[in-house]
Every structure is written in structure tokens, then in C-alpha cells.
Amino acid sequence: MTTAAVEKPCAATDPVRTVRRPVVVAAVAGAAADLAGTALLATAAWLLARAAERPGLAALSVAIVGVRAFALLRGTLRYAERVTGHGAALRALADLRARVYAGLVPLAPGGLPAWRRAELLHRMVADTAAVQDLVVRCAVPAAGAVVAGGAGLLLVALLAPPAAVPLALALLTSAVLLPALAARHRRRTAAVDDTAVAVTAADLLDGAAELAAYSATGAALATAGAAHADRAARERAESRTAGLLTAFGLAVQGLAAVAATVLAGPVGGPAVAVVGLTTLVALEPALALPAAARRYADARAALARVRAVLAAPPPVPEPAVPLPAPTGPVRIEVRDLTVRYRAGGAAAVAGLSVDVPAGTRLVVTGPSGSGKSTLLAVLRRFVAPSAGTVRLAGHPIDAYAGADVRRVVGGVGEEAWLFDTTLAANLRLGRAGATDGDLRAVLDRVGLGDVLGLDTPVGTDGAALSGGQRQRVLLARALLADPPVLLLDEPTEGLAADDADRLLADVLAATAGRTTILVTHDPAALRYADRVLDLGA
Ligand SMILES: Nc1ncnc2c1ncn2[C@@H]1O[C@H](COP(=O)(O)OP(=O)(O)OP(=O)(O)O)[C@@H](O)[C@H]1O
């Protein structure tokens, strides 16, 4: 069957693609502000030096107007640069995060275990934030340094050609050599990214209760502490280098100004002051470039990490032209199904065949690890078969879009999750338009009607509920979604035997006539089966 790779948002290829115009506007405004700053100081220097010669006011009036104009212009342009640049950076960030999220969706849940949760969170939050730096701290300062440095050099060369030599050398040092050194050093120290810190901190928080129960908190803290200490050591080394480069840049600026002033001496008059101060101010924007180069190295590394997540192949390819989702009663036919999670690895399911006619109830049993959940994952298109065929309503399952399959084949899977919000909000994931009355009715069906209110906060994955209540809420949500094929993976796990039996009887009575696949270790459930598939046999 023809398949097309799921469209991958190439977020990192051009992270500022949607804001290119405002970035250019911000860079031009920033460069113009730096230019106005250079012009302001050059004019002010000329004005002061010329005023010392006590000419008539008329001789100074143009320069006075110039100083005022350049001062106003510099402030206005800087404001325009900040507003446009930060606006563009925030839009680029929002756009990149949306693209990263869209790229993660086809990977979930089968393709995500390659990364740890904290690692993905770090990619999504911290690494994507680097795109802001590309705009605000790299592109804009670089444009300013080039324009202001170039204009200053031109002015100095026109007024006193020999004085342009120290300025040119200083510009080369500040705008090329020091940023190159800063970027090289940063690439080395940033090679180990901060993910380790995020991952160890998340492990520590997630597993706090277990660590305390097994008196392992000290060891876990030591691991997390080592990751933090490593990061702190790298930051200190980085700060030392950054400080040295800044000091060197300032020294070069001062020396260049002195040298240019001395070399402009023979020209005499106000031009000497203009050359000295212009040299100082023309170098100012270039002093920001080593920091910009460091940010650029960080941003490149961060965006490469984002790209690595987005380049991961989806575990289940999507069809180029999907069939419309099946409607009406749905039959499932599985033929010679084999699933391997890794090429060449052991088969989680081997040569399995089973037929589930529309409206029948299949009970799947078997020992732990026999492939029960894997079968359900294949039926929801979270995992692709390595061999064999699976047909849904008469068509190969991979002819449908994954989202359509999951609308038809729903239920309570191993990956079921409760969000840290109210009971009502969790239930409405099953059916967005459900009224409070619908929610109460379904809670009655799973025996929670008198126990939990709709506004009850359930905690992270139901942490504020008992194990049995959590299972019942998951069941209630699945019933509310009302899919044509209902999958139930150990739906009564965590309930006392009597309770489990009663709940299962209620749920199955409520879903009679619907294609249902029930995975269970409980032999008592076999009496509800139209067909039994024993994966341990
Ligand atoms: N995401 C995965 N990556 C690699 N191997 C996996 C993955 N999920 C399951 N397996 C392996 O596939 C085999 C079948 O696992 P599966 O979870 O389907 O069994 P199960 O019958 O549902 O077990 P249980 O009753 O304990 O839930 C096991 O050997 C398991 O280690």
C-alpha cells in the first residue's frame, strides 16, 4: 500500500520562517539606531571641539540641530527595534513550539519512549526558546555592529586616513576574532547539554515517594547534585571566558581610540576629537558580538536537538490518501500477525490470527508478556505489524488515518491517563459536548455517582483518587466516547474481586451489541465472552 511519510514540520530548518519580515525590520531599525548613535557622538564631539574655538552661534547651529535630531532618532529607532524584534521573537517561539508539538503527535505514544519525558519537555520548552535569541541577541546586534562599524570606519577614513588603521584592526578583533573564539569555546562547553539536569531533577520529583520508601533519596540526590555541579562548573568556565573576552574587547576599544586620536593629530582642529570619539562609539556595537556568537552556538545546538526529535520516524506510517473512517458495525480480522518492537528482536506477538465479527465480545487472556496489550496497540494503530494483516470493516487498517482508527477503536488502554484537573474535564475528553447530566449518568453506570462530584480534582494521573476509582473514571470516559469498537485492557485492575465482577457486568451490559475486546487475567470474565483468545495456549 502506498504510504507517505507523515508531514514533518521542519521546525529547525528555518525557525524564523514566519517572521522574516519583522526580523529584517528590527535589524534595520537596530542598525539605524547604532548609526544614529555613532552620528550623535561624532557630531557632539565636533560641536564641543568647535565650540571651544568660540565661533559665532550660526557656525554651530547645524551641529546643534544635528545633535538633537540624532538623539531623538536614536531613541525612537531603538524603541522600534525592541518592539518589532521582541514581537517577532515571541511569534517565532510560539510558532516553533506549535510545530514541535504537531511533530510529536504522530510519534505518540509508540515513538516517544526513545526519549525520557523530562528530555522531551526540555526540548519543547528550553531548546525551542533558543529561537528568540537567534532574533533578538544574534541577528539584530550583528546588523548594528556591521552598519555602525562600517559607517564609523568610513567617517574616520575620510577625516584622517591613518587613524582608520587602528579602528579597522579593532573592528576585525571585536567583530570577527573575539566572536569566533567565544563561539568555539561555547561549542565545546555546550556539547553536553542541560538535559541531564532536567532529567535527574524530574526523576527525583517523580520518584520522591519510592526513593524515600527505599531510603535511596541520598543516592538520587547525589546523582542530581553531580549533574548540577557539572553544569555549574561549565557555567563558571564559560563566565570566566566571557569576562576575559569582554575585558579584552574593552581594552582593544580604548587602545584603538587612543591610537586613532594620536594618528589624527596632524589633521588638527575638531576633527581630532571627532576621530577619537567616533572610534570609541563605532566599536561599541561590536563589543556585543562575542555574547551574540555564544548565543548563536547555543541556539544552533538547541535547534539541532529539536530537529533530532522531529526527524524521528513515526512508528506507524500514515496512508497518502486515507479511506474515510468506517461507519456502522465494525468487524476485525487479524491474520498471521507478528509484531517486533525492534527489527531482529523477539516477537511480542507471533503468527496470531483472530476474527471478531461485528457485535461480538472477545475476551483475550494469557500470562504477563504474552502480547495482549501489543494486540490492542496494533488495533489502535499505535504500533505497526511487522508481518500479517489486520482488517477493520473489511479494509486493511493501515488504509485509514490513525486518528480515524482511534475514533472507531477506543476504550481503556495501558496508556490511559488522567489529567491533573477536575473529574468533569477528564470525562469530557471522551465527549467534548457532554452535558453535566451525561457525565452524572455515566458516573452512575460505573458506580461513582454518589462518590465523586464533577468538580473533584483528580490529581496527576488520578493521584487524588483510589486505584479503583481511577479505573472507574477511565471506564466512564471510554463509555462516554461510545466508540463502535470498545477495547478494555484490564479495566477492573485494582478493584476487589466482588467489585470488579459487578462493575464488569454493568459495563458489559451497557455495551451489549457492540464489538468489544476485553483483555483480562481474571478467569471469571470468561463467562462474558462470545469468543476467547488465549495467548498463553
Ligand atoms: N514499547 C515496547 N518496546 C519494546 N518491547 C515491548 C514494548 N511493549 C511491550 N514490549 C514487549 O512485548 C512483549 C509483550 O508485551 P505486552 O505488554 O503486549 O504483554 P501483555 O500480555 O499485555 O503483558 P501484561 O499482562 O503484563 O500487561 C513483552 O515481552 C514486552 O517486554
The ligand as an SDF file (V2000), in Angstrom:
LIG
                    3D

 31 33  0  0  0  0  0  0  0  0999 V2000
    7.1560   -0.4590   23.8610 N   0  0  0  0  0  0  0  0  0  0  0  0
    7.7690   -1.6470   23.8900 C   0  0  0  0  0  0  0  0  0  0  0  0
    9.0350   -1.7360   23.4420 N   0  0  0  0  0  0  0  0  0  0  0  0
    9.6850   -2.9340   23.4430 C   0  0  0  0  0  0  0  0  0  0  0  0
    9.1310   -4.0910   23.8740 N   0  0  0  0  0  0  0  0  0  0  0  0
    7.8790   -4.0610   24.3400 C   0  0  0  0  0  0  0  0  0  0  0  0
    7.1420   -2.8340   24.3730 C   0  0  0  0  0  0  0  0  0  0  0  0
    5.8970   -3.1000   24.8660 N   0  0  0  0  0  0  0  0  0  0  0  0
    5.8830   -4.4370   25.1400 C   0  0  0  0  0  0  0  0  0  0  0  0
    7.0720   -4.9970   24.8230 N   0  0  0  0  0  0  0  0  0  0  0  0
    7.4120   -6.4240   24.9480 C   0  0  0  0  0  0  0  0  0  0  0  0
    6.4660   -7.1590   24.2030 O   0  0  0  0  0  0  0  0  0  0  0  0
    6.0820   -8.3380   24.9090 C   0  0  0  0  0  0  0  0  0  0  0  0
    4.5680   -8.3430   25.0710 C   0  0  0  0  0  0  0  0  0  0  0  0
    4.2100   -7.2700   25.9440 O   0  0  0  0  0  0  0  0  0  0  0  0
    2.6910   -6.8900   26.2330 P   0  0  0  0  0  0  0  0  0  0  0  0
    2.7040   -5.6620   27.0730 O   0  0  0  0  0  0  0  0  0  0  0  0
    1.9640   -6.8500   24.9520 O   0  0  0  0  0  0  0  0  0  0  0  0
    2.2240   -8.1530   27.0920 O   0  0  0  0  0  0  0  0  0  0  0  0
    0.9170   -8.3160   27.9730 P   0  0  0  0  0  0  0  0  0  0  0  0
    0.4110   -9.6920   27.6710 O   0  0  0  0  0  0  0  0  0  0  0  0
   -0.0170   -7.2010   27.7520 O   0  0  0  0  0  0  0  0  0  0  0  0
    1.5260   -8.2620   29.4230 O   0  0  0  0  0  0  0  0  0  0  0  0
    0.8100   -7.7820   30.7980 P   0  0  0  0  0  0  0  0  0  0  0  0
   -0.2980   -8.7520   31.0700 O   0  0  0  0  0  0  0  0  0  0  0  0
    1.9130   -7.8740   31.7960 O   0  0  0  0  0  0  0  0  0  0  0  0
    0.3180   -6.3890   30.5590 O   0  0  0  0  0  0  0  0  0  0  0  0
    6.8340   -8.3250   26.2230 C   0  0  0  0  0  0  0  0  0  0  0  0
    7.9460   -9.1780   26.0760 O   0  0  0  0  0  0  0  0  0  0  0  0
    7.2710   -6.8900   26.3860 C   0  0  0  0  0  0  0  0  0  0  0  0
    8.5090   -6.8270   27.0420 O   0  0  0  0  0  0  0  0  0  0  0  0
  1  2  1  0
  2  3  1  0
  2  7  2  0
  3  4  2  0
  4  5  1  0
  5  6  2  0
  6  7  1  0
  6 10  1  0
  7  8  1  0
  8  9  2  0
  9 10  1  0
 10 11  1  0
 11 12  1  0
 11 30  1  0
 12 13  1  0
 13 14  1  0
 13 28  1  0
 14 15  1  0
 15 16  1  0
 16 17  2  0
 16 18  1  0
 16 19  1  0
 19 20  1  0
 20 21  2  0
 20 22  1  0
 20 23  1  0
 23 24  1  0
 24 25  2  0
 24 26  1  0
 24 27  1  0
 28 29  1  0
 28 30  1  0
 30 31  1  0
M  END
$$$$
